[in-house]
Amino acid sequence: MTVDCVIENAALVGRSGLWAIAIQDGTIATVTPTTAIPADIIIDAQGQLLVPGFVDAHIHLDKAFLLNQAPAQVGDFAEALSTTFRLKEQYTVEDIQQRARIVLEKAIAFGITAMRSHVEVDPVLGLTSMQALLPLKQAYQPGITLQLAVFAQEGITQQPGTEALLRQAMAMGGDVIGSAPYVDPDPQRNIEIIFDIAQEFDCDVDFHLDFLDDDKPLQLPLVIAETRKRHWQGRVCLGHLTKLAALRPEQLAVIAAELQEAGISVLALPASDLYMMSRQDSHNVRRGVAPLHQLSDWGVTVGTATNNIQNLFTPFGDGDVLKIATLLAQVLQLGTTARQEFCLDLVTRQGARAIGITNYGVAPGCAADLVLLGAQSASEAIATATPNRTVFKAGKIVAKTQLQSQALWQLASVS
């Protein structure tokens, strides 16, 4: 039998030797030690590392690249929230699409084959972000699977009309529903409304939760309780959860057990969390990044993601989620081979699982969404965030990036 494509001589995470990955009809057919397999296309990986396509499980396409319009004057969360709210009055479909296209095209080149973007809906913005991003979901489908999470950033109970707008956005084609309960004066009711909509549309839930470093109690128990009440286990994802970093080990163990039992996944967003957290600490400054490695050891599904790109919430970044995995490894001091493989898993298989994508990996039956990296191991990939990448979506090459350099100093010395 001749298959569509074979990637030969590829290194795989956690496996010794080199492997051949046969692809047929956009799906991985076999993974075997390198042998001669008849194929229409044969690609020699030359010992490079082949990984599942990267997953950016939490990003805001409609808020990307706003920094030029409104540079930070104070640089804190309150300014980011208020200034971005003001900027939303000027959003247009064309403006959002122009900025989102930059992110999506970069993402595909970086090897991101799946992404969940939060899409803001409120009385000021209305449905403009949904109107902008829905066409892009279809337009970029050959290179990236895009989930749209309808999102109430500004709260619900104190924003008349928001609940109705959330339902309208879901009816337009939203995939997921979510909010940020910590900005709502009634977080319990906020959470209940989101679950009401989730049940109405039979969709997953994605909350921004326990992000601020104040002394208010955790809202996580409210979400866990509502998840159990609605029988929504395995369908809830939580971003940030920076307050978990401040828990004592025995407290964290209890929370982790409840998260695992409820099937709730957790995403750390270190580029934003590091930048925004612990502003009141005068010394011995806390990191404020959720301890994903400990949560994972207790059986919680975890991942890491970009969140924001060059805006007041995160005035850094280019959308490369592999760089985020490198940052997380540094922040959480994950330097062993096993932990570096874990960090790579956070932005591939576990990241996919966190947002409900199944059959994801380098294994028979999985979608052939893959990235061939200019590295030979997970440790090298995390250490360097290599720019050299060949990206496969459904078994077809959709992007190829190769860094080129020229040693001009040598030419100068010779002449």
C-alpha angles and dihedrals in degrees: 000000000000116000129203097249142356125198105204132194095019125158115225130202112261095007129098123224129020126302142203118223115199117203126198127174093349094307132100106253102181141357111202140152107282110287136148105279117177110242141159089232125027120190120191108214091191093215096310122144118264115201136170114273113281118260122212098197098181126032139136109225093176092056099044121122098010095132095094090055094049119012115197117267098177102010100216134122095259091056092045092052097045097041093047089049088055092047090053089069087068098045117122130182090250094050094050092046093049092054094040093051090058090053095045095048091048090046093056090049090050090054099255105150097170131037140172114209123190112226116205120229124180140130092273098048097029112184096325095116092050091048089052100044103039093072090047091054088063097036094055097038094109089063106027140019106230123197117194116213111197104224137195103204097168098049131262113234094055094041108073112214096023096106092054091047091052090055091047091051091051090050089053090060110286114161101200137019127220150145145185104254093185091073093050120090088220106041093169092058090042090057092046092052092051091052090047089057092043091055092045092053097029092234138138124264127233120185132186097221144180092353103144124080096226127122096255116124121264116275090201093092088058091056093044091051093048091047090056093043092053094040089237096144113153092019103083128088125184126202128205105000088174091161090071088072089066097053122108114246093256091050092048091050091056093048092046092053090052092047091050093048091049093047092235117158124215129212123195115206101197100175090059098030094053092047097048105034133089096016090150095054109106094187140001086035115208119236095222097206119134110252096243095171092059093045090050092050087058092051102262117143106240140175143165131229147174103257100179136014122208101333134112093278091054116007092189143063144064102229098264104141092192087066088052089055089052090050091050091051090054096045096047091039094239103164107142121099091248093050093047089052086050091054091052089049090055091066096039125029100006092042089054092048091050091062097041101264111142134190091038121151144060097300138104112284095025122118111266093243100140145152125212106207131204089240135083100217142023090252091057092045092052093042096052107020083218114220092210106100140151111200126207124193114187088345097306126109107247101167140014126189124184122176112222126194135179124206098226092168088067092053090048093051092049093050 
